[in-house]
């Protein structure tokens, strides 16, 4: 029996274009000083664990961004006047694990991660993929004259909300994708979270969380009185 189509995102239409991901690692060279780079697959249990962590990260990033938009909507509805700027609308794509079965052996042989394909939504899909904020940075990775710079500073503003509303414990970083769909985020957490053990993979940089209040540059989103945010540097 076929599953019904999802209302949106991955699986919302037949013959949908998807991105297929399969984790790998680079083993150390057998010969010291060798410049040859080799890649190897993980054993199946490790492969499954890594992809499960990736799905978990995306799930919590989506939840944190959803909370951010709910906070924005609440503040705008409660304010006596509307802000003079529009609020960009972006979201994270959905993902699913896809195990591959070895029918002859009667077992799974590999596990893949399926994700929505990032496109701009325009007929030509121009300016498809961009890095808005690197997980080592405190502001946009784009220059002011670059396409979608305003979205980059909006995403910087979402970090401000997340940092403040989690009392300095966590916020989304490594924002990247298109102006409609985001992918491959990282959640940066304070070193006190989970006793210092990374919850969301190897991309966590606790020092960025430590220094966020001192190095984040507030923009016009952060400074709008209706959002009731503390203005940092």
C-alpha positions as CSV (number, residue, x, y, z in Angstrom):
1,X,0.0,0.0,0.0
2,X,1.4,3.4,-1.0
3,X,1.7,6.1,1.6
4,X,-0.4,9.3,0.8
5,X,1.6,12.4,-0.3
6,X,2.7,14.8,2.4
7,X,0.9,18.2,2.5
8,X,4.3,20.0,2.0
9,X,8.0,19.5,1.8
10,X,9.6,16.1,1.2
11,X,7.1,13.7,-0.3
12,X,4.5,16.3,-1.3
13,X,4.6,15.5,-5.0
14,X,5.3,12.5,-7.2
15,X,8.7,12.1,-8.8
16,X,10.1,14.9,-6.6
17,X,13.7,15.9,-7.0
18,X,15.6,15.2,-3.8
19,X,19.2,15.4,-2.5
20,X,20.7,12.1,-1.4
21,X,23.4,12.2,1.2
22,X,25.7,9.4,2.4
23,X,28.3,10.1,5.1
24,X,31.9,9.2,4.6
25,X,35.2,9.7,6.4
26,X,38.9,10.1,5.4
27,X,41.0,7.4,6.8
28,X,44.7,8.2,7.7
29,X,47.1,7.4,4.8
30,X,49.0,4.1,5.0
31,X,52.2,5.9,3.9
32,X,53.4,8.8,6.1
33,X,53.5,12.0,4.2
34,X,51.3,10.8,1.4
35,X,49.2,13.4,-0.3
36,X,46.6,11.0,-1.7
37,X,43.2,11.5,-0.1
38,X,41.0,8.5,0.2
39,X,37.4,8.3,1.4
40,X,35.7,5.4,3.1
41,X,32.2,4.5,4.1
42,X,31.2,4.0,7.7
43,X,30.1,0.7,9.0
44,X,26.3,0.5,9.0
45,X,25.7,1.1,12.8
46,X,27.9,4.3,12.7
47,X,26.3,5.4,9.4
48,X,22.9,5.1,10.9
49,X,23.9,7.0,14.1
50,X,25.4,9.9,12.1
51,X,22.3,10.3,9.9
52,X,20.1,10.0,12.9
53,X,22.0,12.8,14.6
54,X,21.6,14.9,11.4
55,X,17.9,14.4,11.4
56,X,17.7,15.3,15.1
57,X,19.7,18.5,14.5
58,X,17.4,19.5,11.6
59,X,14.3,18.7,13.8
60,X,15.5,21.0,16.6
61,X,16.6,23.7,14.2
62,X,13.1,23.7,12.6
63,X,11.6,23.9,16.1
64,X,13.8,26.8,17.2
65,X,13.1,28.8,14.0
66,X,9.4,28.1,14.4
67,X,9.5,29.4,17.9
68,X,11.4,32.5,16.6
69,X,8.7,33.3,14.1
70,X,6.0,32.8,16.8
71,X,7.8,35.3,19.0
72,X,8.0,37.8,16.1
73,X,4.3,37.4,15.2
74,X,3.4,37.8,18.9
75,X,5.4,41.0,19.2
76,X,4.1,42.5,16.0
77,X,0.5,41.7,17.0
78,X,1.0,43.3,20.4
79,X,2.8,46.4,19.2
80,X,0.8,49.7,18.9
81,X,2.3,50.3,15.4
82,X,3.6,47.9,12.7
83,X,7.4,47.8,11.9
84,X,8.4,49.8,8.8
85,X,10.2,46.8,7.3
86,X,8.9,43.4,6.0
87,X,9.6,40.1,7.7
88,X,11.3,37.6,5.4
89,X,9.7,34.1,5.4
90,X,12.1,31.2,5.2
91,X,12.1,27.7,6.6
92,X,14.2,24.6,6.9
93,X,13.7,21.8,4.4
94,X,12.5,18.4,5.6
95,X,14.6,15.2,5.6
96,X,14.0,11.5,5.9
97,X,16.3,8.4,6.3
98,X,16.2,5.9,3.5
99,X,17.6,2.5,4.3
100,X,18.7,0.4,1.3
101,X,18.0,-3.3,1.6
102,X,20.2,-6.1,0.3
103,X,17.4,-8.5,-0.8
104,X,19.7,-11.5,-1.2
105,X,21.3,-11.1,2.1
106,X,18.0,-10.2,3.8
107,X,19.4,-7.1,5.6
108,X,20.1,-3.4,5.1
109,X,23.3,-2.6,3.3
110,X,23.3,1.2,3.7
111,X,21.4,4.2,5.0
112,X,20.9,7.4,3.1
113,X,19.5,10.8,4.0
114,X,17.0,12.3,1.7
115,X,16.4,16.1,1.7
116,X,14.4,18.6,-0.2
117,X,16.3,20.2,-3.1
118,X,17.2,23.8,-2.4
119,X,16.0,26.0,-5.1
120,X,15.2,29.7,-5.3
121,X,11.6,29.3,-6.4
122,X,12.2,31.4,-9.5
123,X,11.7,30.0,-13.0
124,X,15.4,30.0,-13.7
125,X,16.4,29.1,-10.1
126,X,19.1,31.7,-10.1
127,X,21.1,32.6,-7.0
128,X,20.1,29.2,-5.7
129,X,22.6,28.5,-2.8
130,X,24.2,31.0,-0.4
131,X,26.0,30.9,2.9
132,X,24.2,33.6,5.0
133,X,26.0,33.1,8.4
134,X,29.0,30.9,9.1
135,X,29.0,29.0,12.4
136,X,32.2,30.8,13.4
137,X,30.9,34.3,12.7
138,X,28.7,36.7,14.6
139,X,27.1,38.4,11.6
140,X,26.3,38.0,7.9
141,X,28.8,36.3,5.6
142,X,27.5,38.5,2.8
143,X,28.5,42.1,2.0
144,X,25.9,44.9,2.0
145,X,25.8,45.1,-1.8
146,X,25.3,41.3,-2.3
147,X,22.1,39.6,-3.2
148,X,19.9,38.7,-0.2
149,X,22.0,40.6,2.3
150,X,18.8,41.8,4.1
151,X,17.9,38.1,4.7
152,X,21.3,37.5,6.2
153,X,20.9,40.3,8.7
154,X,17.4,39.1,9.5
155,X,18.8,35.6,10.2
156,X,21.4,37.4,12.5
157,X,18.4,39.0,14.3
158,X,16.9,35.5,14.7
159,X,20.0,34.4,16.5
160,X,19.6,37.4,18.9
161,X,16.1,36.3,19.7
162,X,17.1,32.6,20.2
163,X,20.1,33.6,22.4
164,X,18.1,35.9,24.6
165,X,15.0,33.6,24.9
166,X,17.2,30.5,25.8
167,X,19.0,32.7,28.3
168,X,22.3,32.4,26.4
169,X,22.2,28.6,26.0
170,X,21.6,28.1,22.3
171,X,21.0,29.5,18.8
172,X,21.0,28.4,15.2
173,X,24.1,29.1,13.1
174,X,25.6,28.0,9.8
175,X,22.5,29.5,8.1
176,X,22.6,28.5,4.4
177,X,20.4,27.7,1.4
178,X,18.2,29.9,-0.7
179,X,15.9,32.8,0.1
180,X,13.0,30.4,0.6
181,X,14.5,27.1,1.9
182,X,17.4,26.6,4.4
183,X,19.5,23.5,4.9
184,X,22.4,22.0,6.9
185,X,22.1,24.2,10.0
186,X,24.2,23.9,13.2
187,X,22.9,24.6,16.7
188,X,25.5,26.3,18.8
189,X,25.2,25.6,22.5
190,X,26.7,26.9,25.7
191,X,29.4,24.7,27.3
192,X,27.1,24.1,30.2
193,X,24.5,22.3,28.0
194,X,24.5,18.6,28.4
195,X,27.6,18.8,30.6
196,X,29.7,20.0,27.7
197,X,29.0,17.0,25.5
198,X,27.9,18.2,22.0
199,X,24.2,17.5,21.4
200,X,24.2,18.4,17.7
201,X,27.4,17.0,16.1
202,X,30.9,18.2,15.7
203,X,30.1,21.7,14.5
204,X,29.4,23.2,17.9
205,X,31.7,26.1,18.8
206,X,31.0,27.0,22.4
207,X,33.3,30.0,22.3
208,X,31.0,31.7,19.8
209,X,28.1,31.4,22.3
210,X,30.4,32.7,25.1
211,X,31.2,35.9,23.1
212,X,27.8,36.4,21.3
213,X,26.6,39.3,23.5
214,X,29.9,41.1,23.1
215,X,30.3,40.6,19.3
216,X,26.8,40.4,17.9
217,X,26.1,43.6,15.9
218,X,22.4,44.6,16.4
219,X,20.6,45.7,13.2
220,X,17.3,47.5,12.6
221,X,15.4,44.3,13.3
222,X,17.0,43.9,16.7
223,X,16.5,47.6,17.5
224,X,12.8,47.8,16.7
225,X,11.1,48.5,20.1
226,X,8.3,46.1,19.6
227,X,10.6,43.1,19.8
228,X,11.7,44.2,23.3
229,X,15.3,42.9,22.8
230,X,18.3,44.1,24.7
231,X,20.6,46.0,22.3
232,X,24.1,44.6,22.3
233,X,27.3,46.0,20.7
